[in-house]
Amino acid sequence: MTAIDLRSDTVTRPTAQMRRVMLDAPVGDDVYGEDPSIAEFEARVADLCGKPAALFCATGSLSNLLGVQTLVAPGTEVLCEASAHIARAEMGAHGALHGVTMRTWVAGHGEGRTAGLATTGQIEELLSPEAGPYLVSTAAVELENTHNFGGGTIQPIEHLREVSAMCRAAGVGLHLDGARLWNAHVETGVPIADYSALFDTVSLCFSKGLGAPVGSVLVGSDEAIAQARVQRKRLGAGWRQAGMLAAAAQFALDHHVDRLVDDHAAARAFAERVALAAPGAVDPERVPTNIVVVKTGSRPAQDVAAAAAAQGVRVSVVGARLVRAVTHLDVDAADCRAAGDVVGRLLAP
């Protein structure tokens, strides 16, 4: 039995066309700045975001780590939402490697359109750019768009503008974890550059919904990217003939952005089938993009995930009573309806 794998959009595999493009890519040594495919790709992404410079990295965790490090000196803090990827899913790297303190707010309980959204008041209450000799000073605020563990929540551009203006007024930096910013872009029509303009540094992922095998890009000022390039090498993450990977990401930019709307429709189809059998588990109207967070009620999430896997559906455990399904280019709406039936039957009262 072939599993319907909805654990994450990171499980996608390069298409046959993408693989051919990778094989034909001109390459060089990127540590020496001699890989033409990477240079072309970085310039393209920087231009797309309206930023002076870009740095191609192996992972979104790395590009987040580098972006935050350019804004937050050791012993100062970054503010973020409690379930943000940088706080929950990056192995404590920001503190362990860069001496960064994190302080968090809790925003938008539940799945979908409100989860992960902070009010400006919540952030303003935590901002302490000049904390004095006894308290940690705030150096930056981090936001995530879309918000992963919130259920693919889109941060509205009006909200981001308010937060950006507040941070600018306070002299505090702003980093965007835009791993799935592409999903927000296609769902709202807001240009990537409009989002990016509000932040000092932005991380964009190509190995999730866009389906490249590897890679994220950090964009920012010339100074920030020069600093990040040095730190990337210091962390042992410089690479050589990685132009083959940049070519895959270029292909994804050309062919896989607009199709993200199909993933959003498939996610809602999955949620609808779950809700049909277990109405309290998920509200399909609160599934904005390609991530569906499902409440498992009285059943432990681990048990539900194991039972679903036994029936050929793979989902992730993201809480004691929460599982997550993420749609992507290797599954279609029919797959997601079938998967939703399986999960719905498991949760039916």
Contacts in CASP RR format, 6 or more apart in sequence:
PFRMAT RR
TARGET T0000
AUTHOR 0000-0000-0000
METHOD contacts of the structure
MODEL  1
MTAIDLRSDTVTRPTAQMRRVMLDAPVGDDVYGEDPSIAEFEARVADLCG
KPAALFCATGSLSNLLGVQTLVAPGTEVLCEASAHIARAEMGAHGALHGV
TMRTWVAGHGEGRTAGLATTGQIEELLSPEAGPYLVSTAAVELENTHNFG
GGTIQPIEHLREVSAMCRAAGVGLHLDGARLWNAHVETGVPIADYSALFD
TVSLCFSKGLGAPVGSVLVGSDEAIAQARVQRKRLGAGWRQAGMLAAAAQ
FALDHHVDRLVDDHAAARAFAERVALAAPGAVDPERVPTNIVVVKTGSRP
AQDVAAAAAAQGVRVSVVGARLVRAVTHLDVDAADCRAAGDVVGRLLAP
1 312 0 8 1.000
2 312 0 8 1.000
3 309 0 8 1.000
3 312 0 8 1.000
3 313 0 8 1.000
3 314 0 8 1.000
4 312 0 8 1.000
4 313 0 8 1.000
4 314 0 8 1.000
4 331 0 8 1.000
4 335 0 8 1.000
4 336 0 8 1.000
4 338 0 8 1.000
4 339 0 8 1.000
5 11 0 8 1.000
5 314 0 8 1.000
5 330 0 8 1.000
5 331 0 8 1.000
6 270 0 8 1.000
6 313 0 8 1.000
6 314 0 8 1.000
6 315 0 8 1.000
6 316 0 8 1.000
6 325 0 8 1.000
6 326 0 8 1.000
6 327 0 8 1.000
6 331 0 8 1.000
6 336 0 8 1.000
6 339 0 8 1.000
7 314 0 8 1.000
7 315 0 8 1.000
7 316 0 8 1.000
7 324 0 8 1.000
7 326 0 8 1.000
8 208 0 8 1.000
8 316 0 8 1.000
8 326 0 8 1.000
8 328 0 8 1.000
9 180 0 8 1.000
9 208 0 8 1.000
9 209 0 8 1.000
9 211 0 8 1.000
9 263 0 8 1.000
9 290 0 8 1.000
9 326 0 8 1.000
9 327 0 8 1.000
9 328 0 8 1.000
10 207 0 8 1.000
10 208 0 8 1.000
11 328 0 8 1.000
11 330 0 8 1.000
12 207 0 8 1.000
12 208 0 8 1.000
12 209 0 8 1.000
12 211 0 8 1.000
12 328 0 8 1.000
12 329 0 8 1.000
12 330 0 8 1.000
13 211 0 8 1.000
13 213 0 8 1.000
13 330 0 8 1.000
14 22 0 8 1.000
14 211 0 8 1.000
14 212 0 8 1.000
14 213 0 8 1.000
14 248 0 8 1.000
15 329 0 8 1.000
17 251 0 8 1.000
17 255 0 8 1.000
18 211 0 8 1.000
18 212 0 8 1.000
18 213 0 8 1.000
18 248 0 8 1.000
18 251 0 8 1.000
18 252 0 8 1.000
21 247 0 8 1.000
21 248 0 8 1.000
21 250 0 8 1.000
21 251 0 8 1.000
22 244 0 8 1.000
22 245 0 8 1.000
22 247 0 8 1.000
22 248 0 8 1.000
23 244 0 8 1.000
24 247 0 8 1.000
25 37 0 8 1.000
25 243 0 8 1.000
25 244 0 8 1.000
25 246 0 8 1.000
25 247 0 8 1.000
26 36 0 8 1.000
26 37 0 8 1.000
26 243 0 8 1.000
27 35 0 8 1.000
27 36 0 8 1.000
27 37 0 8 1.000
27 241 0 8 1.000
27 242 0 8 1.000
27 243 0 8 1.000
27 244 0 8 1.000
28 34 0 8 1.000
28 35 0 8 1.000
28 36 0 8 1.000
28 240 0 8 1.000
28 241 0 8 1.000
28 243 0 8 1.000
29 35 0 8 1.000
29 240 0 8 1.000
29 241 0 8 1.000
30 38 0 8 1.000
30 56 0 8 1.000
30 238 0 8 1.000
30 239 0 8 1.000
30 240 0 8 1.000
30 241 0 8 1.000
30 242 0 8 1.000
30 243 0 8 1.000
31 233 0 8 1.000
31 238 0 8 1.000
31 239 0 8 1.000
31 240 0 8 1.000
33 39 0 8 1.000
35 240 0 8 1.000
35 241 0 8 1.000
35 242 0 8 1.000
35 243 0 8 1.000
35 246 0 8 1.000
36 243 0 8 1.000
37 243 0 8 1.000
37 244 0 8 1.000
37 246 0 8 1.000
37 247 0 8 1.000
37 250 0 8 1.000
38 56 0 8 1.000
38 242 0 8 1.000
38 243 0 8 1.000
38 246 0 8 1.000
40 246 0 8 1.000
40 250 0 8 1.000
41 56 0 8 1.000
41 217 0 8 1.000
41 243 0 8 1.000
41 246 0 8 1.000
41 247 0 8 1.000
41 249 0 8 1.000
41 250 0 8 1.000
42 53 0 8 1.000
42 54 0 8 1.000
42 55 0 8 1.000
42 56 0 8 1.000
42 217 0 8 1.000
42 246 0 8 1.000
43 54 0 8 1.000
44 250 0 8 1.000
44 253 0 8 1.000
45 54 0 8 1.000
45 204 0 8 1.000
45 217 0 8 1.000
45 219 0 8 1.000
45 253 0 8 1.000
46 52 0 8 1.000
46 53 0 8 1.000
46 54 0 8 1.000
46 219 0 8 1.000
46 220 0 8 1.000
48 192 0 8 1.000
48 193 0 8 1.000
48 253 0 8 1.000
49 192 0 8 1.000
49 193 0 8 1.000
49 196 0 8 1.000
49 202 0 8 1.000
49 204 0 8 1.000
49 219 0 8 1.000
49 220 0 8 1.000
50 193 0 8 1.000
50 196 0 8 1.000
50 197 0 8 1.000
50 219 0 8 1.000
51 196 0 8 1.000
51 202 0 8 1.000
51 219 0 8 1.000
51 220 0 8 1.000
51 221 0 8 1.000
52 220 0 8 1.000
52 221 0 8 1.000
52 222 0 8 1.000
52 225 0 8 1.000
53 219 0 8 1.000
53 220 0 8 1.000
53 221 0 8 1.000
53 222 0 8 1.000
53 224 0 8 1.000
53 225 0 8 1.000
53 226 0 8 1.000
54 217 0 8 1.000
54 218 0 8 1.000
54 219 0 8 1.000
54 220 0 8 1.000
54 225 0 8 1.000
55 63 0 8 1.000
55 66 0 8 1.000
55 217 0 8 1.000
55 218 0 8 1.000
55 219 0 8 1.000
55 225 0 8 1.000
55 228 0 8 1.000
55 229 0 8 1.000
55 232 0 8 1.000
56 215 0 8 1.000
56 216 0 8 1.000
56 217 0 8 1.000
56 242 0 8 1.000
56 245 0 8 1.000
56 246 0 8 1.000
56 249 0 8 1.000
57 63 0 8 1.000
57 66 0 8 1.000
57 215 0 8 1.000
57 216 0 8 1.000
57 217 0 8 1.000
57 218 0 8 1.000
57 232 0 8 1.000
57 237 0 8 1.000
58 214 0 8 1.000
58 215 0 8 1.000
58 216 0 8 1.000
58 237 0 8 1.000
58 239 0 8 1.000
59 207 0 8 1.000
59 214 0 8 1.000
59 215 0 8 1.000
59 216 0 8 1.000
60 177 0 8 1.000
60 179 0 8 1.000
60 203 0 8 1.000
60 205 0 8 1.000
60 215 0 8 1.000
60 216 0 8 1.000
61 85 0 8 1.000
61 89 0 8 1.000
61 90 0 8 1.000
61 91 0 8 1.000
61 93 0 8 1.000
62 216 0 8 1.000
62 232 0 8 1.000
62 235 0 8 1.000
62 237 0 8 1.000
63 203 0 8 1.000
63 204 0 8 1.000
63 205 0 8 1.000
63 216 0 8 1.000
63 217 0 8 1.000
63 218 0 8 1.000
64 85 0 8 1.000
64 86 0 8 1.000
64 90 0 8 1.000
64 175 0 8 1.000
64 177 0 8 1.000
64 203 0 8 1.000
65 90 0 8 1.000
65 93 0 8 1.000
65 94 0 8 1.000
65 97 0 8 1.000
65 98 0 8 1.000
65 235 0 8 1.000
66 218 0 8 1.000
66 228 0 8 1.000
66 231 0 8 1.000
66 232 0 8 1.000
67 175 0 8 1.000
67 201 0 8 1.000
67 203 0 8 1.000
67 218 0 8 1.000
67 224 0 8 1.000
67 228 0 8 1.000
68 78 0 8 1.000
68 86 0 8 1.000
68 94 0 8 1.000
68 98 0 8 1.000
68 100 0 8 1.000
68 140 0 8 1.000
68 142 0 8 1.000
68 175 0 8 1.000
68 201 0 8 1.000
69 94 0 8 1.000
69 98 0 8 1.000
69 100 0 8 1.000
69 227 0 8 1.000
69 228 0 8 1.000
69 231 0 8 1.000
70 200 0 8 1.000
70 201 0 8 1.000
70 224 0 8 1.000
70 227 0 8 1.000
70 228 0 8 1.000
71 78 0 8 1.000
71 139 0 8 1.000
71 140 0 8 1.000
71 173 0 8 1.000
71 174 0 8 1.000
71 175 0 8 1.000
71 200 0 8 1.000
71 201 0 8 1.000
71 224 0 8 1.000
72 78 0 8 1.000
72 94 0 8 1.000
72 98 0 8 1.000
72 100 0 8 1.000
72 139 0 8 1.000
72 140 0 8 1.000
73 139 0 8 1.000
74 98 0 8 1.000
74 99 0 8 1.000
74 100 0 8 1.000
75 99 0 8 1.000
75 100 0 8 1.000
75 101 0 8 1.000
75 136 0 8 1.000
76 100 0 8 1.000
76 101 0 8 1.000
76 136 0 8 1.000
76 137 0 8 1.000
76 138 0 8 1.000
76 139 0 8 1.000
77 100 0 8 1.000
77 101 0 8 1.000
77 102 0 8 1.000
77 103 0 8 1.000
77 136 0 8 1.000
77 137 0 8 1.000
77 138 0 8 1.000
77 139 0 8 1.000
78 86 0 8 1.000
78 94 0 8 1.000
78 100 0 8 1.000
78 101 0 8 1.000
78 102 0 8 1.000
78 103 0 8 1.000
78 138 0 8 1.000
78 139 0 8 1.000
78 140 0 8 1.000
78 141 0 8 1.000
78 142 0 8 1.000
78 175 0 8 1.000
79 102 0 8 1.000
79 103 0 8 1.000
79 104 0 8 1.000
79 105 0 8 1.000
79 123 0 8 1.000
79 126 0 8 1.000
79 127 0 8 1.000
79 138 0 8 1.000
79 140 0 8 1.000
79 141 0 8 1.000
79 142 0 8 1.000
80 86 0 8 1.000
80 87 0 8 1.000
80 102 0 8 1.000
80 104 0 8 1.000
80 105 0 8 1.000
80 141 0 8 1.000
80 142 0 8 1.000
80 143 0 8 1.000
80 144 0 8 1.000
81 87 0 8 1.000
81 104 0 8 1.000
81 105 0 8 1.000
81 106 0 8 1.000
81 107 0 8 1.000
81 116 0 8 1.000
81 118 0 8 1.000
81 143 0 8 1.000
81 144 0 8 1.000
81 147 0 8 1.000
82 88 0 8 1.000
82 104 0 8 1.000
82 105 0 8 1.000
82 106 0 8 1.000
82 107 0 8 1.000
83 116 0 8 1.000
83 147 0 8 1.000
83 148 0 8 1.000
83 149 0 8 1.000
83 150 0 8 1.000
84 104 0 8 1.000
84 142 0 8 1.000
84 144 0 8 1.000
84 147 0 8 1.000
84 149 0 8 1.000
84 177 0 8 1.000
85 144 0 8 1.000
85 148 0 8 1.000
85 149 0 8 1.000
85 177 0 8 1.000
85 179 0 8 1.000
86 94 0 8 1.000
86 102 0 8 1.000
86 142 0 8 1.000
86 144 0 8 1.000
86 177 0 8 1.000
87 102 0 8 1.000
87 104 0 8 1.000
88 149 0 8 1.000
89 148 0 8 1.000
94 100 0 8 1.000
94 102 0 8 1.000
95 101 0 8 1.000
95 102 0 8 1.000
97 235 0 8 1.000
101 136 0 8 1.000
103 126 0 8 1.000
103 136 0 8 1.000
103 138 0 8 1.000
105 118 0 8 1.000
105 122 0 8 1.000
105 123 0 8 1.000
105 125 0 8 1.000
105 126 0 8 1.000
107 115 0 8 1.000
107 116 0 8 1.000
107 117 0 8 1.000
107 118 0 8 1.000
107 119 0 8 1.000
107 122 0 8 1.000
108 114 0 8 1.000
108 115 0 8 1.000
108 116 0 8 1.000
108 117 0 8 1.000
108 150 0 8 1.000
109 115 0 8 1.000
110 150 0 8 1.000
110 293 0 8 1.000
111 150 0 8 1.000
111 151 0 8 1.000
111 282 0 8 1.000
111 283 0 8 1.000
111 286 0 8 1.000
111 287 0 8 1.000
111 292 0 8 1.000
111 293 0 8 1.000
111 294 0 8 1.000
111 295 0 8 1.000
112 150 0 8 1.000
112 151 0 8 1.000
112 152 0 8 1.000
112 153 0 8 1.000
112 283 0 8 1.000
112 286 0 8 1.000
112 287 0 8 1.000
112 288 0 8 1.000
112 293 0 8 1.000
113 153 0 8 1.000
113 154 0 8 1.000
113 286 0 8 1.000
113 288 0 8 1.000
114 153 0 8 1.000
114 286 0 8 1.000
115 147 0 8 1.000
115 149 0 8 1.000
115 150 0 8 1.000
115 151 0 8 1.000
115 152 0 8 1.000
115 153 0 8 1.000
115 293 0 8 1.000
116 144 0 8 1.000
116 147 0 8 1.000
116 149 0 8 1.000
116 150 0 8 1.000
116 153 0 8 1.000
117 147 0 8 1.000
117 153 0 8 1.000
117 155 0 8 1.000
117 156 0 8 1.000
117 159 0 8 1.000
118 143 0 8 1.000
118 163 0 8 1.000
120 159 0 8 1.000
120 162 0 8 1.000
120 163 0 8 1.000
120 166 0 8 1.000
123 141 0 8 1.000
123 163 0 8 1.000
123 166 0 8 1.000
124 166 0 8 1.000
126 138 0 8 1.000
127 138 0 8 1.000
127 141 0 8 1.000
127 166 0 8 1.000
127 167 0 8 1.000
127 170 0 8 1.000
127 172 0 8 1.000
128 135 0 8 1.000
128 136 0 8 1.000
128 137 0 8 1.000
128 138 0 8 1.000
129 137 0 8 1.000
129 138 0 8 1.000
129 139 0 8 1.000
129 170 0 8 1.000
129 171 0 8 1.000
129 172 0 8 1.000
130 137 0 8 1.000
131 137 0 8 1.000
131 138 0 8 1.000
138 170 0 8 1.000
138 172 0 8 1.000
139 172 0 8 1.000
139 173 0 8 1.000
140 167 0 8 1.000
140 172 0 8 1.000
140 173 0 8 1.000
140 174 0 8 1.000
140 175 0 8 1.000
140 200 0 8 1.000
141 163 0 8 1.000
141 167 0 8 1.000
141 172 0 8 1.000
141 173 0 8 1.000
141 174 0 8 1.000
141 175 0 8 1.000
142 174 0 8 1.000
142 175 0 8 1.000
142 176 0 8 1.000
142 177 0 8 1.000
143 155 0 8 1.000
143 160 0 8 1.000
143 163 0 8 1.000
143 174 0 8 1.000
143 175 0 8 1.000
143 176 0 8 1.000
143 177 0 8 1.000
143 199 0 8 1.000
144 155 0 8 1.000
144 176 0 8 1.000
144 177 0 8 1.000
144 178 0 8 1.000
144 179 0 8 1.000
145 154 0 8 1.000
145 155 0 8 1.000
145 160 0 8 1.000
145 176 0 8 1.000
145 177 0 8 1.000
145 178 0 8 1.000
145 180 0 8 1.000
145 181 0 8 1.000
145 184 0 8 1.000
145 195 0 8 1.000
146 152 0 8 1.000
146 153 0 8 1.000
146 154 0 8 1.000
146 155 0 8 1.000
146 178 0 8 1.000
146 180 0 8 1.000
146 181 0 8 1.000
146 183 0 8 1.000
146 184 0 8 1.000
146 288 0 8 1.000
146 289 0 8 1.000
146 291 0 8 1.000
147 153 0 8 1.000
147 155 0 8 1.000
148 179 0 8 1.000
148 180 0 8 1.000
148 291 0 8 1.000
149 293 0 8 1.000
149 318 0 8 1.000
149 324 0 8 1.000
150 291 0 8 1.000
150 293 0 8 1.000
151 287 0 8 1.000
151 288 0 8 1.000
151 289 0 8 1.000
151 291 0 8 1.000
151 292 0 8 1.000
151 293 0 8 1.000
151 324 0 8 1.000
152 180 0 8 1.000
152 183 0 8 1.000
152 288 0 8 1.000
152 289 0 8 1.000
152 290 0 8 1.000
152 291 0 8 1.000
153 288 0 8 1.000
153 289 0 8 1.000
154 183 0 8 1.000
154 184 0 8 1.000
154 187 0 8 1.000
154 188 0 8 1.000
154 288 0 8 1.000
154 289 0 8 1.000
155 184 0 8 1.000
156 188 0 8 1.000
157 188 0 8 1.000
157 190 0 8 1.000
157 194 0 8 1.000
157 195 0 8 1.000
160 195 0 8 1.000
160 198 0 8 1.000
161 198 0 8 1.000
163 174 0 8 1.000
163 198 0 8 1.000
164 174 0 8 1.000
164 198 0 8 1.000
164 199 0 8 1.000
167 173 0 8 1.000
167 174 0 8 1.000
173 200 0 8 1.000
174 198 0 8 1.000
174 199 0 8 1.000
174 200 0 8 1.000
175 199 0 8 1.000
175 200 0 8 1.000
175 201 0 8 1.000
175 202 0 8 1.000
175 203 0 8 1.000
176 195 0 8 1.000
176 196 0 8 1.000
176 198 0 8 1.000
176 199 0 8 1.000
176 201 0 8 1.000
176 202 0 8 1.000
176 203 0 8 1.000
177 203 0 8 1.000
178 202 0 8 1.000
178 203 0 8 1.000
178 204 0 8 1.000
178 205 0 8 1.000
179 203 0 8 1.000
179 204 0 8 1.000
179 205 0 8 1.000
179 208 0 8 1.000
179 216 0 8 1.000
180 205 0 8 1.000
180 208 0 8 1.000
180 209 0 8 1.000
180 289 0 8 1.000
180 290 0 8 1.000
181 192 0 8 1.000
181 195 0 8 1.000
181 202 0 8 1.000
181 204 0 8 1.000
182 192 0 8 1.000
182 204 0 8 1.000
182 209 0 8 1.000
182 210 0 8 1.000
182 257 0 8 1.000
182 260 0 8 1.000
183 209 0 8 1.000
183 260 0 8 1.000
183 263 0 8 1.000
183 264 0 8 1.000
183 289 0 8 1.000
183 290 0 8 1.000
184 190 0 8 1.000
184 195 0 8 1.000
184 289 0 8 1.000
185 191 0 8 1.000
185 192 0 8 1.000
185 195 0 8 1.000
185 257 0 8 1.000
186 257 0 8 1.000
186 258 0 8 1.000
186 260 0 8 1.000
186 261 0 8 1.000
186 264 0 8 1.000
187 260 0 8 1.000
187 261 0 8 1.000
187 264 0 8 1.000
187 288 0 8 1.000
187 289 0 8 1.000
192 204 0 8 1.000
195 202 0 8 1.000
196 202 0 8 1.000
196 219 0 8 1.000
200 220 0 8 1.000
200 221 0 8 1.000
200 224 0 8 1.000
201 218 0 8 1.000
201 219 0 8 1.000
201 220 0 8 1.000
201 224 0 8 1.000
202 218 0 8 1.000
202 219 0 8 1.000
202 220 0 8 1.000
203 216 0 8 1.000
203 217 0 8 1.000
203 218 0 8 1.000
204 216 0 8 1.000
204 217 0 8 1.000
204 219 0 8 1.000
205 215 0 8 1.000
205 216 0 8 1.000
206 212 0 8 1.000
206 215 0 8 1.000
206 216 0 8 1.000
206 217 0 8 1.000
206 248 0 8 1.000
206 249 0 8 1.000
206 252 0 8 1.000
206 253 0 8 1.000
207 213 0 8 1.000
207 214 0 8 1.000
207 215 0 8 1.000
207 216 0 8 1.000
208 328 0 8 1.000
209 256 0 8 1.000
209 260 0 8 1.000
209 263 0 8 1.000
209 290 0 8 1.000
209 328 0 8 1.000
209 329 0 8 1.000
210 249 0 8 1.000
210 252 0 8 1.000
210 253 0 8 1.000
210 256 0 8 1.000
210 257 0 8 1.000
210 260 0 8 1.000
211 252 0 8 1.000
211 256 0 8 1.000
211 328 0 8 1.000
211 329 0 8 1.000
212 245 0 8 1.000
212 248 0 8 1.000
212 249 0 8 1.000
212 251 0 8 1.000
212 252 0 8 1.000
213 245 0 8 1.000
213 248 0 8 1.000
214 245 0 8 1.000
214 248 0 8 1.000
215 245 0 8 1.000
215 249 0 8 1.000
217 249 0 8 1.000
218 225 0 8 1.000
218 228 0 8 1.000
219 225 0 8 1.000
232 238 0 8 1.000
256 329 0 8 1.000
259 329 0 8 1.000
260 289 0 8 1.000
260 290 0 8 1.000
262 329 0 8 1.000
262 332 0 8 1.000
262 333 0 8 1.000
263 289 0 8 1.000
263 290 0 8 1.000
263 327 0 8 1.000
263 328 0 8 1.000
263 329 0 8 1.000
264 287 0 8 1.000
264 288 0 8 1.000
264 289 0 8 1.000
264 290 0 8 1.000
264 327 0 8 1.000
265 333 0 8 1.000
266 290 0 8 1.000
266 327 0 8 1.000
266 331 0 8 1.000
266 332 0 8 1.000
266 333 0 8 1.000
266 335 0 8 1.000
266 336 0 8 1.000
267 287 0 8 1.000
267 289 0 8 1.000
267 290 0 8 1.000
267 291 0 8 1.000
267 292 0 8 1.000
267 325 0 8 1.000
267 326 0 8 1.000
267 327 0 8 1.000
267 336 0 8 1.000
268 284 0 8 1.000
268 287 0 8 1.000
269 333 0 8 1.000
269 336 0 8 1.000
269 337 0 8 1.000
270 292 0 8 1.000
270 325 0 8 1.000
270 327 0 8 1.000
270 336 0 8 1.000
270 337 0 8 1.000
270 339 0 8 1.000
270 340 0 8 1.000
270 343 0 8 1.000
271 282 0 8 1.000
271 283 0 8 1.000
271 284 0 8 1.000
271 287 0 8 1.000
271 292 0 8 1.000
271 294 0 8 1.000
271 340 0 8 1.000
272 284 0 8 1.000
272 337 0 8 1.000
273 336 0 8 1.000
273 337 0 8 1.000
273 339 0 8 1.000
273 340 0 8 1.000
273 341 0 8 1.000
273 343 0 8 1.000
273 344 0 8 1.000
274 281 0 8 1.000
274 282 0 8 1.000
274 292 0 8 1.000
274 294 0 8 1.000
274 340 0 8 1.000
274 343 0 8 1.000
274 344 0 8 1.000
274 347 0 8 1.000
275 281 0 8 1.000
275 282 0 8 1.000
275 283 0 8 1.000
275 284 0 8 1.000
276 344 0 8 1.000
277 341 0 8 1.000
277 344 0 8 1.000
277 345 0 8 1.000
277 347 0 8 1.000
277 348 0 8 1.000
278 344 0 8 1.000
278 347 0 8 1.000
278 348 0 8 1.000
278 349 0 8 1.000
280 295 0 8 1.000
281 294 0 8 1.000
281 295 0 8 1.000
281 296 0 8 1.000
281 297 0 8 1.000
281 343 0 8 1.000
281 344 0 8 1.000
281 347 0 8 1.000
282 292 0 8 1.000
282 293 0 8 1.000
282 294 0 8 1.000
282 295 0 8 1.000
290 326 0 8 1.000
290 327 0 8 1.000
290 328 0 8 1.000
291 324 0 8 1.000
291 325 0 8 1.000
291 326 0 8 1.000
292 324 0 8 1.000
292 325 0 8 1.000
292 326 0 8 1.000
292 327 0 8 1.000
293 318 0 8 1.000
293 322 0 8 1.000
293 323 0 8 1.000
293 324 0 8 1.000
294 315 0 8 1.000
294 322 0 8 1.000
294 323 0 8 1.000
294 324 0 8 1.000
294 325 0 8 1.000
294 343 0 8 1.000
294 347 0 8 1.000
295 321 0 8 1.000
295 322 0 8 1.000
296 303 0 8 1.000
296 304 0 8 1.000
296 321 0 8 1.000
296 322 0 8 1.000
296 323 0 8 1.000
296 347 0 8 1.000
297 321 0 8 1.000
297 347 0 8 1.000
299 321 0 8 1.000
299 346 0 8 1.000
299 347 0 8 1.000
300 320 0 8 1.000
300 321 0 8 1.000
301 317 0 8 1.000
301 318 0 8 1.000
301 319 0 8 1.000
301 320 0 8 1.000
301 321 0 8 1.000
301 322 0 8 1.000
301 323 0 8 1.000
302 317 0 8 1.000
304 315 0 8 1.000
304 323 0 8 1.000
304 343 0 8 1.000
304 346 0 8 1.000
304 347 0 8 1.000
305 314 0 8 1.000
305 315 0 8 1.000
305 316 0 8 1.000
305 317 0 8 1.000
305 323 0 8 1.000
307 346 0 8 1.000
308 314 0 8 1.000
308 315 0 8 1.000
308 323 0 8 1.000
308 339 0 8 1.000
308 342 0 8 1.000
308 343 0 8 1.000
308 346 0 8 1.000
309 315 0 8 1.000
311 342 0 8 1.000
312 342 0 8 1.000
313 338 0 8 1.000
313 339 0 8 1.000
313 340 0 8 1.000
313 342 0 8 1.000
313 343 0 8 1.000
315 323 0 8 1.000
315 324 0 8 1.000
315 325 0 8 1.000
315 343 0 8 1.000
316 323 0 8 1.000
316 324 0 8 1.000
316 325 0 8 1.000
316 326 0 8 1.000
317 323 0 8 1.000
317 324 0 8 1.000
318 324 0 8 1.000
323 343 0 8 1.000
325 336 0 8 1.000
325 339 0 8 1.000
325 340 0 8 1.000
325 343 0 8 1.000
327 336 0 8 1.000
331 339 0 8 1.000
END
